[in-house]
Amino acid sequence: MSLPPTVTIAEGSIGGAAAIVEGREVSRFLGIPYAGSPAGPRRFLPPVPAVGWAGVLDATVPGPAAPQNPEMPAPPGRKPRTWSESDCLNLNVWTPDAGGSGLPVMVWVHGGAYVSGSGSDAMYDGGNLAAATGTVVVTINYRLGALGFLHLAELLGAGYADSSNVALLDVLEALRWVKRNIAAFGGAPDNVTLFGESAGAAAVGTLLGMPASQGLFRRAIIQSGTAERYRTGEDSSRISSEFLSLCGLDAAQDLLTLPVERLLEAQEKLVQRFGAQTFAVPLPFQPTVGTPSLPVPPLEAVRSGLNSEVDLLVGTNLNEGSFAVEMRPKNPSEPSHAERAAAVLADSGAPGLEAEYARALASVLGAEPSGKQLLEAAISDVVYRQPSNRLLDARQGSAGNNFAYLFTWRSPAMGGKLGACHALDIPFVFRQLASPEAEFLTRGLAPQGLSDMMSTAWASFARSGRPDAPRMPDWPDYGRARRTMILDEKQRGEEDPRGELREVLERQVSGLPASKHRA
């Protein structure tokens, strides 16, 4: 193995580490600051570029995550995260050829409902993906929760007009860093693919509708995400007032100096309140439209042609809602599963459609659905699948390519109750099937061939704009027939999978303004 790698970028020199991964040497550079401190006088304000340093920056250990509460209960295999408000805006780079040039670049945005997560989580280790596919992989941190999304324009004045979008502005700043510096790691600055899952995918979908994102990425992959996760200024202001009360404060100005631990305490209370108000996924923190960086709803901007030239790959997992159904604490006073499904549908703007939706689901399943199946399908459709369909439909006629997938391999965890659950696709893409975080879901039974295919297809898309892989059928363009690749041990193309459910919801929801969707 060669000497520890060192690269020089605009801000200074960086020392990393090297390892042999899948028979190929990969260099990794961890915890690189891409922006200045967002703490102190910069709290709730847009990021500023990173300052330089003298000497060689030690980039052999991950940087801290953004401030967050521990996940309760923590997923099996998940290690406690170290966080720091001042030093959280950092990123990691894995490259198979630090001295090379022109490699496609894949920039990952982690999920976690916009309240938790880190680009340094073990399942996002980019070494295997970089080694196997010849891509430069970047994972980033961004501000979370109140620090990333609290709307303070009305409470603190025009200087905080974008406070509710600073998490997304962090992602944009990371992309600017990539454009300036990734050539030093062998990457192509003009061939960047932005990809993410869950909240990370929602960030990608929202960035497609942000004018400042133009030119910062050439392609985008949205795994279980949406371009509709946002609020109006009025709704965001109401939540900010509620948050101020939970902090025990009368003056919003005190938020600027409140210890971050106090902010996190109030944040957890708000998350719990939202959890008690929904049977789907509690999402108290979201971007705000009508703001300088997000002037109109993202889907509206996309429909008007913003980022039309960006190639797009969008997909969901078959059973996105199973965690919300199976992991919810049992409460005998709660309504039945069927009644909860009706509430989820009503909250999405489709009241009174539960019977028609149940009939459509019976047609899809070939049998009458149980209450659990009905609730799981409703959550999957409302929060993930139909927003994905609407984004693809908004891109009809775009200059860039459009591809869709449905991931259907079922997890053996919990006796198979979770099915093709939320986040199950991540270890397949990152080739991390054996990671401790993936083990609970894969149980050592995940087909390696599916992981090889998906990681290869994702990298192919990043390289050329088309998701190709050996021994996989040709991946069709989405088009008006809604052609979709079914991802399982055997792959196949299918037109408009589960279309009966889409048609039921489309008739009701399509007449609503996008701000009403609860995705």
C-alpha positions as CSV (number, residue, x, y, z in Angstrom):
1,M,0.0,0.0,0.0
2,S,1.2,3.5,-0.8
3,L,1.9,6.3,1.7
4,P,-1.1,8.0,3.4
5,P,-2.7,10.2,0.8
6,T,-2.5,14.0,0.9
7,V,-4.4,16.4,-1.3
8,T,-4.3,20.2,-1.5
9,I,-7.5,22.2,-2.0
10,A,-8.3,25.9,-1.9
11,E,-8.4,26.0,1.9
12,G,-5.2,24.0,2.5
13,S,-3.7,20.5,2.6
14,I,-5.6,17.5,3.8
15,G,-4.1,14.2,5.1
16,G,-6.3,11.1,4.7
17,A,-5.9,7.3,5.0
18,A,-5.9,4.5,2.5
19,A,-7.3,0.9,2.6
20,I,-7.7,-2.0,0.2
21,V,-11.4,-2.3,-0.5
22,E,-12.8,-5.0,-2.8
23,G,-9.3,-5.5,-4.1
24,R,-8.8,-1.8,-4.9
25,E,-7.0,0.9,-3.0
26,V,-9.4,3.6,-1.8
27,S,-8.4,6.8,-0.1
28,R,-10.7,8.4,2.4
29,F,-10.7,11.9,3.8
30,L,-13.1,12.4,6.7
31,G,-14.5,15.4,8.6
32,I,-13.4,18.1,6.1
33,P,-15.1,21.4,7.0
34,Y,-17.0,22.8,4.0
35,A,-18.3,25.9,5.7
36,G,-17.6,28.1,8.7
37,S,-19.1,27.7,12.1
38,P,-22.9,28.0,12.2
39,A,-22.9,28.6,16.0
40,G,-22.8,31.8,18.0
41,P,-23.6,34.9,15.9
42,R,-24.3,32.6,12.9
43,R,-27.1,30.6,14.5
44,F,-30.1,30.4,12.2
45,L,-28.2,32.2,9.5
46,P,-27.0,30.9,6.1
47,P,-23.7,29.2,6.0
48,V,-20.4,31.0,5.1
49,P,-17.5,29.3,3.2
50,A,-14.9,27.5,5.3
51,V,-11.8,29.4,6.3
52,G,-8.4,28.0,5.5
53,W,-5.9,26.3,7.8
54,A,-2.1,26.1,8.2
55,G,-0.3,22.8,7.9
56,V,-2.0,19.5,7.0
57,L,-5.5,18.9,8.2
58,D,-5.9,15.5,9.8
59,A,-8.8,13.9,8.0
60,T,-8.6,10.4,9.3
61,V,-11.5,10.5,11.7
62,P,-15.1,11.6,11.1
63,G,-16.3,15.0,12.1
64,P,-19.1,15.6,14.5
65,A,-22.8,15.4,13.5
66,A,-25.2,18.2,13.7
67,P,-26.9,18.7,17.2
68,Q,-29.6,16.1,17.7
69,N,-31.4,14.0,20.3
70,P,-30.6,10.3,20.6
71,E,-32.9,8.1,18.6
72,M,-35.3,6.3,21.0
73,P,-35.2,3.4,20.6
74,A,-32.0,3.5,18.6
75,P,-32.0,1.1,15.6
76,P,-30.0,-2.1,16.2
77,G,-26.3,-1.6,15.3
78,R,-26.4,2.2,15.5
79,K,-23.7,3.8,17.6
80,P,-24.3,7.0,19.6
81,R,-23.4,10.1,17.5
82,T,-21.0,12.8,18.7
83,W,-22.4,16.2,17.7
84,S,-21.2,19.8,17.8
85,E,-23.1,23.0,16.8
86,S,-19.9,24.8,15.8
87,D,-18.2,22.1,13.8
88,C,-21.0,20.1,12.3
89,L,-20.7,21.4,8.7
90,N,-18.3,18.8,7.5
91,L,-18.1,16.1,4.8
92,N,-16.3,12.9,3.9
93,V,-14.7,11.9,0.6
94,W,-13.8,8.4,-0.7
95,T,-11.9,8.2,-3.9
96,P,-10.4,5.2,-5.9
97,D,-8.0,7.5,-7.6
98,A,-6.9,10.7,-5.8
99,G,-4.3,11.4,-8.4
100,G,-6.7,10.9,-11.3
101,S,-9.3,13.0,-13.0
102,G,-12.8,13.0,-14.5
103,L,-14.4,10.4,-12.2
104,P,-18.2,10.8,-11.6
105,V,-19.0,12.3,-8.2
106,M,-21.9,11.1,-6.0
107,V,-22.9,13.4,-3.1
108,W,-25.1,11.7,-0.4
109,V,-27.6,13.6,1.8
110,H,-28.5,11.5,4.8
111,G,-32.1,11.0,6.1
112,G,-33.5,11.1,9.6
113,A,-36.8,13.1,9.4
114,Y,-34.7,16.3,9.4
115,V,-34.0,15.8,13.1
116,S,-31.3,13.1,13.2
117,G,-28.6,11.4,11.2
118,S,-25.0,11.9,10.1
119,G,-23.1,11.5,6.9
120,S,-20.6,9.4,8.9
121,D,-23.1,6.6,9.9
122,A,-21.5,3.2,9.1
123,M,-24.1,2.3,6.5
124,Y,-23.1,5.4,4.4
125,D,-19.4,4.4,4.3
126,G,-18.6,5.2,0.7
127,G,-15.5,3.0,0.4
128,N,-17.2,-0.1,-1.1
129,L,-19.2,2.0,-3.5
130,A,-16.2,4.0,-4.6
131,A,-14.0,0.9,-5.0
132,A,-16.6,-1.2,-6.9
133,T,-17.8,1.5,-9.3
134,G,-14.9,3.9,-9.8
135,T,-16.8,6.9,-8.4
136,V,-15.9,9.6,-6.0
137,V,-18.4,9.4,-3.1
138,V,-19.1,12.3,-0.8
139,T,-21.3,12.3,2.3
140,I,-22.3,15.5,4.1
141,N,-23.7,16.8,7.3
142,Y,-26.2,19.7,7.5
143,R,-28.1,21.4,10.3
144,L,-31.1,19.6,11.7
145,G,-34.3,20.3,13.6
146,A,-34.8,23.8,14.9
147,L,-31.3,24.9,14.0
148,G,-31.9,24.0,10.4
149,F,-35.6,24.8,9.9
150,L,-37.1,27.2,12.5
151,H,-38.9,30.0,10.7
152,L,-37.9,33.3,12.4
153,A,-38.6,36.0,9.8
154,E,-41.6,37.4,11.7
155,L,-40.0,37.0,15.1
156,L,-36.5,38.3,14.4
157,G,-36.7,40.3,11.3
158,A,-35.6,40.3,7.6
159,G,-32.1,39.1,8.5
160,Y,-33.6,35.7,9.3
161,A,-35.8,35.5,6.2
162,D,-34.2,32.2,5.3
163,S,-33.7,30.7,8.7
164,S,-36.2,27.9,8.0
165,N,-34.2,26.8,4.9
166,V,-30.6,27.0,6.3
167,A,-30.3,23.2,6.3
168,L,-30.9,23.2,2.5
169,L,-28.5,26.2,2.1
170,D,-25.9,24.0,3.9
171,V,-26.3,21.4,1.2
172,L,-25.9,24.0,-1.4
173,E,-22.7,25.3,0.3
174,A,-21.4,21.7,0.3
175,L,-22.1,21.4,-3.4
176,R,-20.2,24.6,-4.0
177,W,-17.3,23.1,-2.1
178,V,-17.5,20.1,-4.3
179,K,-17.5,22.2,-7.4
180,R,-14.4,24.1,-6.2
181,N,-12.4,21.2,-4.8
182,I,-13.4,17.7,-6.0
183,A,-10.9,17.7,-8.9
184,A,-8.2,17.4,-6.2
185,F,-9.7,14.0,-5.3
186,G,-10.0,12.8,-8.9
187,G,-13.6,13.9,-9.4
188,A,-15.2,15.7,-12.3
189,P,-16.7,19.1,-11.0
190,D,-19.2,19.1,-13.9
191,N,-20.5,15.6,-13.3
192,V,-22.0,15.6,-9.9
193,T,-25.0,13.5,-8.8
194,L,-26.8,14.5,-5.7
195,F,-28.6,11.5,-4.0
196,G,-30.3,10.9,-0.7
197,E,-32.9,8.8,1.1
198,S,-35.9,9.8,3.2
199,A,-35.4,13.3,4.5
200,G,-32.2,13.4,2.5
201,A,-34.2,12.6,-0.6
202,A,-36.7,15.3,0.3
203,A,-33.8,17.7,0.5
204,V,-32.8,16.7,-3.0
205,G,-36.3,17.0,-4.3
206,T,-36.6,20.5,-2.7
207,L,-33.3,21.6,-4.2
208,L,-34.7,20.8,-7.6
209,G,-37.1,23.6,-7.0
210,M,-34.6,26.1,-5.5
211,P,-33.2,28.6,-8.1
212,A,-29.7,28.7,-6.4
213,S,-29.2,25.0,-7.1
214,Q,-28.9,25.5,-10.8
215,G,-25.6,24.3,-12.2
216,L,-24.5,22.6,-8.9
217,F,-25.5,19.1,-9.9
218,R,-26.0,17.4,-13.2
219,R,-28.1,14.4,-11.9
220,A,-30.2,13.6,-8.9
221,I,-31.4,10.3,-7.3
222,I,-34.4,10.5,-4.9
223,Q,-34.8,7.3,-2.7
224,S,-38.1,7.4,-0.8
225,G,-38.4,11.2,-0.9
226,T,-40.6,14.0,-2.2
227,A,-40.5,17.5,-3.6
228,E,-43.5,18.4,-1.4
229,R,-42.1,18.4,2.1
230,Y,-42.5,22.1,3.0
231,R,-44.8,24.5,4.8
232,T,-46.2,27.9,4.1
233,G,-44.9,30.9,6.1
234,E,-48.1,31.0,8.1
235,D,-47.8,27.4,9.2
236,S,-44.1,27.7,10.0
237,S,-44.7,30.9,12.0
238,R,-47.3,29.1,14.1
239,I,-44.8,26.2,14.8
240,S,-42.1,28.7,15.7
241,S,-44.3,30.3,18.3
242,E,-45.1,26.9,19.7
243,F,-41.4,26.1,19.8
244,L,-40.6,29.3,21.6
245,S,-43.2,28.4,24.3
246,L,-41.7,24.9,24.6
247,C,-38.3,26.6,25.3
248,G,-39.9,28.6,28.1
249,L,-39.0,31.9,26.4
250,D,-41.0,35.1,25.9
251,A,-38.6,36.8,23.5
252,A,-37.4,35.2,20.3
253,Q,-34.1,37.0,20.6
254,D,-33.2,34.7,23.5
255,L,-33.2,31.8,21.0
256,L,-29.9,33.2,19.7
257,T,-28.1,32.5,22.9
258,L,-30.1,29.7,24.5
259,P,-27.8,26.6,25.2
260,V,-28.2,24.1,22.4
261,E,-29.2,21.5,24.9
262,R,-32.3,23.5,25.8
263,L,-33.1,23.8,22.1
264,L,-32.9,20.0,21.8
265,E,-35.2,19.5,24.8
266,A,-37.8,21.7,23.3
267,Q,-37.3,20.0,19.9
268,E,-38.0,16.5,21.4
269,K,-41.2,17.8,23.0
270,L,-42.3,19.1,19.6
271,V,-41.5,15.8,17.9
272,Q,-43.5,14.0,20.6
273,R,-46.5,16.3,20.0
274,F,-46.4,15.7,16.3
275,G,-46.1,12.0,16.9
276,A,-49.3,12.0,18.9
277,Q,-51.1,13.9,16.2
278,T,-50.4,11.5,13.2
279,F,-50.5,7.8,12.5
280,A,-48.0,8.3,9.7
281,V,-44.5,10.0,10.1
282,P,-44.1,13.0,12.4
283,L,-42.3,15.8,10.5
284,P,-42.3,18.9,12.7
285,F,-39.4,20.5,10.9
286,Q,-39.7,21.4,7.2
287,P,-38.5,24.1,4.8
288,T,-40.7,27.1,4.2
289,V,-41.9,28.5,0.8
290,G,-42.4,32.2,0.0
291,T,-38.9,32.8,1.3
292,P,-35.9,34.2,-0.6
293,S,-34.3,30.8,-1.3
294,L,-37.6,28.9,-1.9
295,P,-39.9,31.5,-3.5
296,V,-42.5,28.9,-4.8
297,P,-43.4,25.3,-4.0
298,P,-40.7,23.1,-5.4
299,L,-43.1,21.0,-7.5
300,E,-44.4,24.2,-9.1
301,A,-40.9,25.3,-9.9
302,V,-40.1,21.9,-11.4
303,R,-43.3,22.0,-13.4
304,S,-42.2,25.4,-14.8
305,G,-38.9,23.9,-16.0
306,L,-36.4,24.7,-13.2
307,N,-33.6,22.2,-13.4
308,S,-35.2,20.5,-16.4
309,E,-31.8,19.5,-17.8
310,V,-31.0,17.5,-14.6
311,D,-31.3,13.7,-15.1
312,L,-33.5,12.2,-12.4
313,L,-33.9,8.7,-10.9
314,V,-36.8,8.4,-8.4
315,G,-38.1,5.4,-6.5
316,T,-39.7,4.0,-3.3
317,N,-39.7,0.8,-1.4
318,L,-42.9,-1.3,-1.6
319,N,-43.6,-1.2,2.2
320,E,-42.5,2.3,3.2
321,G,-45.1,2.5,5.9
322,S,-44.3,-0.7,7.8
323,F,-42.1,0.8,10.4
324,A,-44.8,3.3,11.4
325,V,-47.3,0.5,11.7
326,E,-45.2,-2.2,13.4
327,M,-43.0,-0.1,15.6
328,R,-45.7,2.2,17.0
329,P,-46.3,1.4,20.7
330,K,-49.5,-0.5,21.3
331,N,-52.2,1.7,22.8
332,P,-55.7,0.1,23.3
333,S,-57.3,3.5,23.3
334,E,-56.2,4.2,19.7
335,P,-58.5,3.6,16.7
336,S,-58.4,0.5,14.7
337,H,-55.8,0.2,11.9
338,A,-58.6,0.7,9.3
339,E,-59.7,3.9,11.1
340,R,-56.1,5.1,11.3
341,A,-55.8,4.5,7.5
342,A,-58.8,6.7,7.0
343,A,-57.3,9.4,9.1
344,V,-54.0,9.2,7.1
345,L,-55.9,9.5,3.8
346,A,-58.0,12.4,5.1
347,D,-54.9,14.2,6.3
348,S,-53.5,13.9,2.8
349,G,-56.5,15.6,1.2
350,A,-58.4,12.5,0.4
351,P,-61.2,12.3,2.9
352,G,-64.0,9.7,2.4
353,L,-62.0,7.6,0.0
354,E,-61.1,4.8,2.4
355,A,-63.6,2.3,1.0
356,E,-62.6,3.0,-2.6
357,Y,-58.9,2.8,-1.6
358,A,-59.5,-0.5,0.2
359,R,-61.1,-2.0,-2.9
360,A,-58.2,-0.8,-5.0
361,L,-55.7,-2.4,-2.6
362,A,-57.7,-5.6,-2.7
363,S,-57.3,-5.6,-6.4
364,V,-53.6,-5.1,-6.1
365,L,-53.1,-7.8,-3.5
366,G,-55.5,-10.3,-4.9
367,A,-57.2,-10.6,-1.5
368,E,-59.0,-8.4,1.0
369,P,-56.4,-6.4,2.9
370,S,-56.1,-6.6,6.7
371,G,-56.3,-3.4,8.7
372,K,-52.5,-3.3,9.0
373,Q,-52.0,-3.8,5.3
374,L,-54.5,-1.0,4.6
375,L,-52.7,1.4,7.0
376,E,-49.2,0.5,5.7
377,A,-50.3,1.0,2.1
378,A,-51.9,4.4,2.9
379,I,-48.8,5.7,4.7
380,S,-46.6,4.4,1.8
381,D,-48.8,6.2,-0.8
382,V,-49.4,9.4,1.1
383,V,-45.9,10.1,2.4
384,Y,-43.7,8.6,-0.3
385,R,-45.1,6.9,-3.5
386,Q,-47.6,9.4,-4.8
387,P,-45.4,12.4,-4.2
388,S,-42.7,10.5,-6.2
389,N,-45.2,10.0,-9.0
390,R,-46.3,13.6,-8.9
391,L,-42.6,14.7,-9.2
392,L,-42.1,12.4,-12.2
393,D,-45.3,13.7,-13.8
394,A,-44.2,17.3,-13.3
395,R,-41.0,16.4,-15.3
396,Q,-42.9,15.2,-18.4
397,G,-41.2,16.8,-21.3
398,S,-38.0,17.7,-19.4
399,A,-34.7,17.9,-21.2
400,G,-33.2,15.5,-18.7
401,N,-33.8,11.8,-18.4
402,N,-36.4,10.4,-16.0
403,F,-36.3,6.9,-14.5
404,A,-38.4,5.2,-11.8
405,Y,-38.0,2.1,-9.6
406,L,-39.9,0.1,-7.0
407,F,-37.8,-1.8,-4.6
408,T,-39.6,-5.0,-3.5
409,W,-37.1,-7.3,-1.8
410,R,-38.6,-8.2,1.6
411,S,-36.6,-8.0,4.8
412,P,-36.6,-11.2,6.9
413,A,-36.6,-9.2,10.1
414,M,-39.6,-9.6,12.6
415,G,-40.8,-12.7,10.7
416,G,-41.1,-10.8,7.5
417,K,-43.6,-8.3,8.9
418,L,-41.6,-5.3,7.7
419,G,-41.5,-6.3,4.0
420,A,-39.6,-4.1,1.7
421,C,-39.4,-1.4,4.4
422,H,-38.2,2.1,4.5
423,A,-34.4,2.5,4.3
424,L,-33.9,-1.2,3.3
425,D,-32.5,0.0,-0.1
426,I,-29.6,1.9,1.5
427,P,-27.2,-1.0,2.2
428,F,-27.8,-2.4,-1.3
429,V,-26.7,0.9,-2.9
430,F,-23.7,1.4,-0.6
431,R,-22.7,-2.3,-0.8
432,Q,-22.9,-2.4,3.0
433,L,-25.1,-5.5,3.4
434,A,-22.9,-6.8,6.3
435,S,-22.7,-3.5,8.2
436,P,-24.0,-3.6,11.8
437,E,-26.7,-1.1,10.9
438,A,-27.9,-3.2,8.0
439,E,-27.8,-6.6,9.8
440,F,-31.1,-6.1,11.7
441,L,-32.9,-5.8,8.4
442,T,-30.9,-8.1,6.2
443,R,-30.2,-10.9,8.7
444,G,-27.3,-12.0,6.4
445,L,-29.9,-13.1,3.8
446,A,-29.8,-10.1,1.4
447,P,-28.9,-11.2,-2.2
448,Q,-25.4,-9.8,-3.0
449,G,-26.4,-9.8,-6.7
450,L,-29.1,-7.2,-6.1
451,S,-26.6,-5.0,-4.3
452,D,-24.1,-5.4,-7.1
453,M,-26.7,-4.5,-9.6
454,M,-28.1,-1.5,-7.8
455,S,-24.7,0.0,-6.9
456,T,-23.6,-0.5,-10.5
457,A,-26.8,1.1,-11.9
458,W,-26.6,4.0,-9.5
459,A,-23.0,4.6,-10.6
460,S,-23.9,4.2,-14.3
461,F,-26.5,6.8,-13.9
462,A,-24.0,9.1,-12.2
463,R,-21.6,8.5,-15.1
464,S,-23.9,8.8,-18.1
465,G,-27.4,9.6,-17.0
466,R,-28.7,6.1,-17.6
467,P,-29.0,3.4,-14.8
468,D,-27.5,0.4,-16.6
469,A,-26.0,-2.8,-15.1
470,P,-24.9,-6.2,-16.5
471,R,-27.6,-8.9,-16.6
472,M,-30.3,-6.3,-15.8
473,P,-33.0,-5.6,-18.3
474,D,-32.8,-2.3,-20.1
475,W,-34.2,0.3,-17.7
476,P,-37.0,2.1,-19.6
477,D,-37.6,5.8,-19.5
478,Y,-40.5,6.7,-17.2
479,G,-42.6,8.5,-19.9
480,R,-46.3,8.8,-19.9
481,A,-46.7,5.1,-19.5
482,R,-45.0,5.4,-16.1
483,R,-42.5,2.7,-16.9
484,T,-40.8,1.5,-13.7
485,M,-38.0,-1.0,-12.9
486,I,-39.0,-3.5,-10.2
487,L,-35.9,-4.1,-8.1
488,D,-35.7,-7.6,-6.5
489,E,-33.6,-10.7,-6.9
490,K,-35.0,-10.7,-10.5
491,Q,-35.5,-7.3,-12.1
492,R,-38.3,-6.5,-14.5
493,G,-39.9,-3.5,-16.1
494,E,-43.5,-2.7,-15.3
495,E,-45.9,0.0,-16.4
496,D,-47.5,2.0,-13.6
497,P,-47.1,-0.5,-10.7
498,R,-50.0,-0.3,-8.2
499,G,-51.7,2.1,-10.6
500,E,-55.1,1.4,-9.1
501,L,-54.0,3.1,-5.9
502,R,-52.5,6.0,-7.7
503,E,-55.7,6.6,-9.6
504,V,-57.9,6.6,-6.5
505,L,-55.7,9.2,-4.8
506,E,-55.0,11.2,-7.9
507,R,-58.6,12.0,-8.6
508,Q,-59.0,13.7,-5.1
509,V,-55.5,15.0,-4.3
510,S,-54.6,16.5,-7.7
511,G,-57.1,19.3,-7.3
512,L,-55.4,20.6,-4.1
513,P,-52.7,23.1,-4.0
514,A,-49.3,21.5,-3.4
515,S,-49.0,23.1,0.1
516,K,-51.9,20.9,1.3
517,H,-50.1,17.6,0.6
518,R,-48.8,16.2,3.9
519,A,-45.8,14.4,2.3
